[in-house]
Amino acid sequence: MDLIERAAQKLKNEEKKSLLERATNKTGNADEQDLKVPASMIEKSVAGEANAPAPSPETIAPSPQPAKTVSSAHSERNGSKQVSLDLVSLREEGYIMPDMAPTLMAEEFRIIKRQLILNSFAEGDGKINNGNMILITSANPNEGKTYCAINLALSIASEQDVTVLLVDADFSKPEVLSRLGVAGGKGLMDVVADPSLDVGDYLLRTNIPNFAILPAGRQHNRTTELLASDRMGKIVDEIAERYPDRIVIFDSPPTLASSASSVLALHMGQIVFVIEAENTTEPQIQEAIPMVSACENINLLLNRTKFSGSSKKFATYYGYGGR
């Protein structure tokens, strides 16, 4: 009996020791385990700006608890801010919404965007350098370029396999945010002027899937020089290449009103030049287009036309009247 009792006691002591060792090892490695975040989680936190679904209002509110993992802290530093657009008001103001009924204007923008998208992602001999960077400009102010830029971006956002970033690059008179009902803040010009800033921190995700905004940022007395700098070139390359499915639309100043558009054209793959019907004159067009000729792919968009000799009846075909 003594031998049996001693054997049982020995086994009992070893079991206690084993449990103690496992508990000690677990405690000692806890910090290391918390820091082992899979690389895929970090990639998703960075790419969330373009691909993550829009959070509900509850998730927008800051959590009272501090970040506990590397991935959440990384997301807070490099994640973009969420803004909510008033879709009803925008629809009433004539902007294209993803869920709206077919209209003549919506179909016209579908035609406009299709070739731009094809050029953006062309390969082989047809490949365009920075083809997914599209500048929207005009000869004069008030010819509808910002309206066209927003609607083009919203139309592209309805694509299944494409995301779109709308950049307010009219630094002297930024209107994109105000038209969309979004408060201003730091943006592109701040990032160009300060090398310590990252452009990804100032992107604004919206409640429209695949649609984000980059504000113009503060005005600067050396806007043209900053836009012509190597720093701007690197930022444009980063924006163009960070997400392979992204098209970036720049709403730039009018060509005859600011030198900024001609400098921005240096970085673009395509240009949409807005012409106001019965207002923009031929001499103005002939003077303005050479100023953005650094970009070889220039498309003309006739805006506010009152008459069309075409027999196109897109909206009536679907049973809806156009605007």
C-alpha positions as CSV (number, residue, x, y, z in Angstrom):
1,M,0.0,0.0,0.0
2,D,2.9,2.4,0.8
3,L,4.2,2.0,-2.8
4,I,0.8,2.7,-4.3
5,E,0.2,5.7,-2.1
6,R,3.6,7.2,-2.9
7,A,3.1,6.6,-6.7
8,A,-0.3,8.3,-6.5
9,Q,1.1,11.3,-4.6
10,K,3.9,11.7,-7.2
11,L,1.5,11.7,-10.1
12,K,-0.6,14.3,-8.3
13,N,2.4,16.6,-7.7
14,E,3.5,16.3,-11.4
15,E,0.0,17.3,-12.6
16,K,0.0,20.4,-10.4
17,K,3.4,21.3,-11.7
18,S,2.3,20.8,-15.3
19,L,-0.7,23.1,-14.8
20,L,1.5,25.7,-13.1
21,E,4.0,25.7,-15.9
22,R,1.3,26.0,-18.6
23,A,-0.2,29.0,-16.7
24,T,3.2,30.6,-16.4
25,N,4.0,30.1,-20.1
26,K,0.6,31.5,-21.1
27,T,1.1,34.6,-19.0
28,G,4.6,35.2,-20.2
29,N,3.6,35.0,-23.9
30,A,0.3,37.0,-23.6
31,D,1.7,40.3,-24.9
32,E,3.5,38.5,-27.8
33,Q,0.2,36.7,-28.8
34,D,-1.7,40.0,-28.7
35,L,0.8,41.5,-31.1
36,K,0.6,38.7,-33.6
37,V,-1.9,40.2,-36.1
38,P,-2.2,38.4,-39.4
39,A,-0.9,40.4,-42.3
40,S,-4.3,40.1,-44.1
41,M,-5.9,42.0,-41.2
42,I,-3.5,44.9,-41.6
43,E,-4.0,45.0,-45.3
44,K,-7.8,45.1,-44.8
45,S,-7.4,48.0,-42.4
46,V,-5.5,50.0,-45.0
47,A,-7.7,49.0,-47.9
48,G,-10.9,49.6,-45.9
49,E,-11.2,53.1,-47.3
50,A,-12.1,51.8,-50.7
51,N,-13.7,48.4,-50.1
52,A,-15.3,48.3,-46.6
53,P,-19.1,48.8,-46.4
54,A,-20.2,52.1,-45.0
55,P,-20.6,51.8,-41.2
56,S,-23.8,52.6,-39.4
57,P,-24.1,55.8,-37.3
58,E,-23.3,53.7,-34.2
59,T,-20.0,52.6,-35.6
60,I,-19.0,56.2,-36.6
61,A,-19.1,57.3,-33.0
62,P,-15.7,57.0,-31.3
63,S,-15.5,54.0,-28.9
64,P,-14.7,54.9,-25.2
65,Q,-12.3,52.0,-25.1
66,P,-8.7,52.4,-26.3
67,A,-7.5,50.3,-29.2
68,K,-6.2,46.9,-28.0
69,T,-4.7,45.4,-31.1
70,V,-2.2,46.5,-33.7
71,S,-4.7,46.3,-36.5
72,S,-7.3,48.6,-34.8
73,A,-4.6,51.2,-33.9
74,H,-3.2,51.0,-37.5
75,S,-6.7,51.6,-38.8
76,E,-7.1,54.7,-36.6
77,R,-3.9,56.2,-37.9
78,N,-4.4,55.4,-41.6
79,G,-8.2,54.9,-41.9
80,S,-10.3,57.5,-43.6
81,K,-13.2,59.4,-42.0
82,Q,-16.8,58.5,-42.7
83,V,-19.3,61.1,-43.9
84,S,-22.9,60.7,-44.6
85,L,-24.4,62.4,-47.7
86,D,-28.0,63.5,-47.9
87,L,-29.1,61.4,-50.8
88,V,-32.6,62.8,-51.0
89,S,-31.4,66.4,-51.2
90,L,-28.7,65.5,-53.8
91,R,-31.3,63.7,-56.0
92,E,-33.6,66.8,-55.8
93,E,-30.7,69.0,-56.9
94,G,-30.2,67.0,-60.0
95,Y,-27.4,64.6,-59.0
96,I,-27.3,61.0,-60.0
97,M,-28.1,58.6,-57.2
98,P,-27.4,54.8,-57.4
99,D,-31.0,53.8,-56.7
100,M,-32.7,56.5,-58.9
101,A,-35.0,55.6,-61.8
102,P,-33.4,55.8,-65.3
103,T,-33.4,59.4,-66.7
104,L,-32.0,60.9,-69.8
105,M,-29.2,62.6,-67.8
106,A,-28.2,59.3,-66.1
107,E,-28.0,57.6,-69.5
108,E,-25.9,60.4,-71.0
109,F,-23.4,60.1,-68.2
110,R,-23.3,56.3,-68.7
111,I,-22.2,57.0,-72.3
112,I,-19.6,59.6,-71.1
113,K,-18.1,57.3,-68.5
114,R,-17.8,54.2,-70.5
115,Q,-14.9,55.2,-72.8
116,L,-13.2,56.9,-69.8
117,I,-13.4,53.6,-67.9
118,L,-12.1,51.6,-70.8
119,N,-9.1,54.1,-71.2
120,S,-8.5,53.9,-67.4
121,F,-7.7,50.2,-67.4
122,A,-6.5,49.6,-70.9
123,E,-3.5,47.3,-71.4
124,G,-0.9,46.6,-74.0
125,D,-0.6,49.1,-76.9
126,G,-3.6,51.0,-75.7
127,K,-2.4,51.5,-72.1
128,I,-2.4,55.2,-71.0
129,N,0.0,56.3,-68.3
130,N,-2.1,57.4,-65.3
131,G,-5.1,56.6,-67.4
132,N,-7.3,56.4,-64.2
133,M,-6.5,60.0,-63.3
134,I,-9.1,62.2,-65.0
135,L,-9.1,66.0,-64.9
136,I,-12.4,67.9,-65.3
137,T,-12.0,71.5,-66.3
138,S,-13.5,74.2,-68.5
139,A,-12.5,77.5,-70.1
140,N,-14.4,79.8,-67.8
141,P,-16.1,79.8,-64.4
142,N,-19.7,78.8,-64.0
143,E,-19.8,76.5,-67.1
144,G,-20.9,73.4,-65.0
145,K,-17.6,71.6,-64.6
146,T,-18.1,70.8,-60.8
147,Y,-21.7,69.6,-61.5
148,C,-20.3,67.3,-64.3
149,A,-17.4,66.2,-62.1
150,I,-19.7,65.1,-59.3
151,N,-22.2,63.4,-61.6
152,L,-19.5,61.6,-63.4
153,A,-18.0,60.4,-60.1
154,L,-21.4,59.2,-58.9
155,S,-22.1,57.4,-62.2
156,I,-18.8,55.6,-62.0
157,A,-19.5,54.7,-58.4
158,S,-22.5,52.6,-59.6
159,E,-20.1,50.3,-61.4
160,Q,-19.7,46.8,-59.9
161,D,-15.9,46.5,-60.2
162,V,-14.7,50.1,-59.9
163,T,-14.2,52.5,-57.1
164,V,-14.0,56.3,-57.5
165,L,-12.2,59.1,-55.6
166,L,-13.4,62.6,-56.3
167,V,-10.7,65.2,-55.6
168,D,-11.6,68.8,-55.0
169,A,-8.7,70.4,-56.8
170,D,-10.2,73.9,-57.4
171,F,-8.1,75.3,-54.5
172,S,-9.2,79.0,-54.9
173,K,-12.9,78.2,-55.1
174,P,-13.5,74.7,-53.8
175,E,-17.2,73.7,-54.2
176,V,-17.3,69.9,-54.2
177,L,-17.8,69.5,-50.4
178,S,-20.3,72.3,-50.1
179,R,-22.4,70.9,-52.9
180,L,-22.4,67.5,-51.3
181,G,-23.2,69.0,-47.9
182,V,-19.9,68.0,-46.3
183,A,-17.9,70.1,-43.9
184,G,-14.4,71.2,-45.0
185,G,-11.1,70.2,-43.5
186,K,-7.5,69.3,-44.4
187,G,-6.9,67.8,-47.8
188,L,-4.7,67.6,-50.9
189,M,-2.9,71.0,-50.6
190,D,-2.1,70.3,-46.9
191,V,-0.5,67.0,-47.9
192,V,1.5,68.5,-50.7
193,A,2.8,71.2,-48.5
194,D,3.7,69.0,-45.5
195,P,5.7,65.9,-46.3
196,S,4.8,64.4,-42.8
197,L,1.2,64.0,-43.8
198,D,-0.3,61.0,-45.6
199,V,-3.0,61.5,-48.2
200,G,-4.8,58.4,-47.0
201,D,-5.6,60.1,-43.6
202,Y,-7.7,62.8,-45.3
203,L,-9.9,60.7,-47.6
204,L,-13.6,60.9,-46.7
205,R,-15.6,57.7,-47.2
206,T,-19.3,58.2,-47.9
207,N,-22.5,56.2,-47.5
208,I,-22.5,55.6,-51.2
209,P,-20.5,52.4,-51.9
210,N,-17.3,52.8,-53.9
211,F,-17.4,56.6,-53.6
212,A,-14.8,58.7,-51.6
213,I,-13.8,62.3,-51.5
214,L,-10.5,64.2,-51.0
215,P,-11.0,67.8,-49.9
216,A,-8.9,70.6,-51.5
217,G,-7.5,71.6,-48.1
218,R,-6.3,75.1,-47.2
219,Q,-5.4,77.8,-49.7
220,H,-1.8,78.4,-50.3
221,N,0.0,81.4,-51.9
222,R,2.3,79.0,-53.9
223,T,-0.4,76.6,-55.1
224,T,0.9,76.3,-58.7
225,E,4.5,75.8,-57.6
226,L,3.4,73.1,-55.1
227,L,1.4,71.3,-57.8
228,A,4.4,71.3,-60.0
229,S,6.7,69.8,-57.4
230,D,8.1,66.3,-57.2
231,R,6.1,65.8,-54.0
232,M,2.8,66.3,-56.0
233,G,4.0,63.8,-58.6
234,K,4.7,61.2,-55.9
235,I,1.3,61.8,-54.3
236,V,-0.5,61.4,-57.7
237,D,1.4,58.2,-58.4
238,E,0.5,56.9,-55.0
239,I,-3.2,57.7,-55.5
240,A,-3.2,56.2,-58.9
241,E,-1.5,53.0,-57.9
242,R,-2.6,52.3,-54.4
243,Y,-5.9,50.7,-55.5
244,P,-5.9,49.1,-58.9
245,D,-9.7,49.3,-59.3
246,R,-9.8,53.1,-58.6
247,I,-10.6,56.0,-60.9
248,V,-9.6,59.4,-59.6
249,I,-11.5,62.5,-60.8
250,F,-10.0,66.0,-60.2
251,D,-12.3,68.9,-60.3
252,S,-9.8,71.6,-61.3
253,P,-10.0,75.4,-61.7
254,P,-11.1,76.9,-65.1
255,T,-8.2,76.9,-67.5
256,L,-8.5,80.6,-68.4
257,A,-8.9,81.6,-64.7
258,S,-6.1,79.8,-63.1
259,S,-2.7,78.3,-64.0
260,A,-3.3,75.3,-61.6
261,S,-5.3,73.4,-64.2
262,S,-2.4,73.4,-66.7
263,V,0.0,72.1,-64.0
264,L,-2.4,69.4,-62.9
265,A,-2.7,68.3,-66.6
266,L,1.0,67.2,-66.3
267,H,-0.1,64.4,-64.0
268,M,-3.3,63.3,-65.7
269,G,-4.0,60.5,-68.1
270,Q,-7.3,61.9,-69.4
271,I,-9.1,65.3,-69.5
272,V,-12.8,66.1,-69.8
273,F,-13.2,69.6,-71.0
274,V,-16.6,71.0,-70.2
275,I,-18.1,73.5,-72.8
276,E,-21.3,75.4,-72.0
277,A,-23.6,75.4,-74.9
278,E,-24.4,78.8,-76.4
279,N,-22.0,80.5,-73.9
280,T,-18.4,79.2,-74.3
281,T,-17.0,80.8,-77.5
282,E,-14.8,79.1,-80.0
283,P,-11.9,81.5,-79.4
284,Q,-12.0,80.7,-75.7
285,I,-11.9,77.0,-76.5
286,Q,-9.0,77.4,-78.9
287,E,-7.1,79.4,-76.2
288,A,-7.9,77.1,-73.3
289,I,-7.3,73.6,-74.7
290,P,-3.6,74.1,-75.5
291,M,-3.1,75.1,-71.9
292,V,-3.9,71.5,-70.8
293,S,-2.3,69.8,-73.8
294,A,0.3,68.2,-71.6
295,C,-2.3,65.5,-71.4
296,E,-2.8,64.0,-74.8
297,N,-6.3,62.5,-74.2
298,I,-8.7,65.4,-74.1
299,N,-12.5,64.8,-74.4
300,L,-15.0,67.5,-74.9
301,L,-18.3,67.5,-73.0
302,L,-21.1,69.8,-74.2
303,N,-23.1,70.9,-71.1
304,R,-26.5,72.7,-70.8
305,T,-27.6,72.1,-74.3
306,K,-31.2,73.1,-75.0
307,F,-31.6,71.2,-78.2
308,S,-30.4,67.8,-79.4
309,G,-30.9,66.7,-83.0
310,S,-30.4,63.1,-81.8
311,S,-33.3,60.6,-81.7
312,K,-32.1,59.2,-78.3
313,K,-35.0,58.6,-76.0
314,F,-33.3,56.7,-73.1
315,A,-35.6,57.7,-70.3
316,T,-38.9,57.3,-72.3
317,Y,-37.8,53.8,-73.3
318,Y,-37.8,52.8,-69.7
319,G,-41.1,54.5,-69.0
320,Y,-39.6,57.6,-67.2
321,G,-39.4,61.2,-68.2
322,G,-36.1,63.0,-68.2
323,R,-35.2,66.1,-66.2
